[in-house]
Amino acid sequence: MHNRYGTLASWVYNLDKPVGRSFGDVEYYLQRLRESEGPILEPAVGNGRILVPLLESGLSIEGFDASEEMLRYCLDECGKRNLPAKVTRQTFEEFSYDKGFAAIIIPAGSFQLLTDTMSAAAVLRRFHDHLLPGAKLVMDLDPIGSFLGPAGPVRRWEAEDGDLLTLTEQRVETDYVAQTTLSHLRYEHWRDGSLLKTELDLFKLRWWGVEEFSMVLQRAGFVDVVVSGNYQHGRAPHKDDEIISFEARRPA
Ligand SMILES: C[S@@+](CC[C@H](N)C(=O)[O-])C[C@H]1O[C@@H](n2cnc3c(N)ncnc32)[C@H](O)[C@@H]1O
């Protein structure tokens, strides 16, 4: 199974990208959601890195995630702050709510974890159908360049108790037709020089062209598509941008 975000992967995510860490995205989403009235949904909410500051700012936001382990971190972070944790275990492919949302957000390129185009299109349609008329989808995609570079060196994190966590990434396949990469993410948990646990995450991602994704949004029923680079809303992306954001509406 791909993109599982198991025990060690979730632990590393929470050490590397804890609540409070922003890549400019927390501020951007806060700004883009300022006028949204009503509940907001964050699919693939993870450890609550984005959800928690949005809740703290007074927005009514809830989320879902496929990983029990990621949701546990999110619940803990909300608990520590006495925030209402409306998060459930659901997937992009099958999530369902009996209400409409004033906005749906997908930061951190999480949509690229969907690597099959038919299923990605069906998920966009599902987002569309879960929005109130006139409500918006705001999401980020990582640009093609971030996929094709060489995998970095071994990364390491020290846990609270002094244990060591390491991550070694190896790209095992790049499919230029399907626009996907498959990497082996090998996580290791060490204590006093002994290996306690290891975990292999088969990590698959898809890259999208900017025009391609705008068209897919339109085909899913969205209108008023705005594409922006590096969190400068309305500024068309250019080749050196590190993040590309899309905003689109369900017709009123
Ligand atoms: C990069 S993290 C993003 C977490 C959070 N949104 C953030 O901005 O920090 C991606 C998340 O997607 C979740 N995920 C992966 N595949 C999924 C799927 N099919 N349905 C729902 N969530 C999924 C993972 O469990 C993980 O928590």
The ligand as an SDF file (V2000), in Angstrom:
LIG
                    3D

 27 29  0  0  0  0  0  0  0  0999 V2000
    1.7330   16.0320    3.7020 C   0  0  0  0  0  0  0  0  0  0  0  0
    0.6150   15.4330    4.9500 S   0  0  0  0  0  0  0  0  0  0  0  0
   -0.3520   16.9040    5.1480 C   0  0  0  0  0  0  0  0  0  0  0  0
   -0.8030   17.1650    6.5460 C   0  0  0  0  0  0  0  0  0  0  0  0
   -1.4170   18.5450    6.7960 C   0  0  0  0  0  0  0  0  0  0  0  0
   -2.5200   18.8160    5.8950 N   0  0  0  0  0  0  0  0  0  0  0  0
   -0.3740   19.6390    6.6670 C   0  0  0  0  0  0  0  0  0  0  0  0
   -0.5930   20.5740    5.8850 O   0  0  0  0  0  0  0  0  0  0  0  0
    0.6490   19.6000    7.3500 O   0  0  0  0  0  0  0  0  0  0  0  0
   -0.4080   14.3770    3.9570 C   0  0  0  0  0  0  0  0  0  0  0  0
   -1.5260   13.6700    4.7220 C   0  0  0  0  0  0  0  0  0  0  0  0
   -2.3300   12.9730    3.7450 O   0  0  0  0  0  0  0  0  0  0  0  0
   -2.8560   11.8030    4.3650 C   0  0  0  0  0  0  0  0  0  0  0  0
   -3.3220   10.8860    3.3190 N   0  0  0  0  0  0  0  0  0  0  0  0
   -2.5900   10.1220    2.4710 C   0  0  0  0  0  0  0  0  0  0  0  0
   -3.3870    9.4600    1.6180 N   0  0  0  0  0  0  0  0  0  0  0  0
   -4.6590    9.7970    1.9580 C   0  0  0  0  0  0  0  0  0  0  0  0
   -5.9420    9.4420    1.4390 C   0  0  0  0  0  0  0  0  0  0  0  0
   -6.0780    8.6020    0.4100 N   0  0  0  0  0  0  0  0  0  0  0  0
   -7.0420    9.9890    2.0090 N   0  0  0  0  0  0  0  0  0  0  0  0
   -6.9170   10.8450    3.0630 C   0  0  0  0  0  0  0  0  0  0  0  0
   -5.7390   11.2180    3.5920 N   0  0  0  0  0  0  0  0  0  0  0  0
   -4.6240   10.7060    3.0320 C   0  0  0  0  0  0  0  0  0  0  0  0
   -1.6840   11.2930    5.1630 C   0  0  0  0  0  0  0  0  0  0  0  0
   -2.0870   10.3790    6.1540 O   0  0  0  0  0  0  0  0  0  0  0  0
   -1.0850   12.5920    5.7050 C   0  0  0  0  0  0  0  0  0  0  0  0
   -1.5920   12.8980    6.9760 O   0  0  0  0  0  0  0  0  0  0  0  0
  1  2  1  0
  2  3  1  0
  2 10  1  0
  3  4  1  0
  4  5  1  0
  5  6  1  0
  5  7  1  0
  7  8  2  0
  7  9  1  0
 10 11  1  0
 11 12  1  0
 11 26  1  0
 12 13  1  0
 13 14  1  0
 13 24  1  0
 14 15  1  0
 14 23  1  0
 15 16  2  0
 16 17  1  0
 17 18  1  0
 17 23  2  0
 18 19  1  0
 18 20  2  0
 20 21  1  0
 21 22  2  0
 22 23  1  0
 24 25  1  0
 24 26  1  0
 26 27  1  0
M  CHG  2   2   1   9  -1
M  END
$$$$
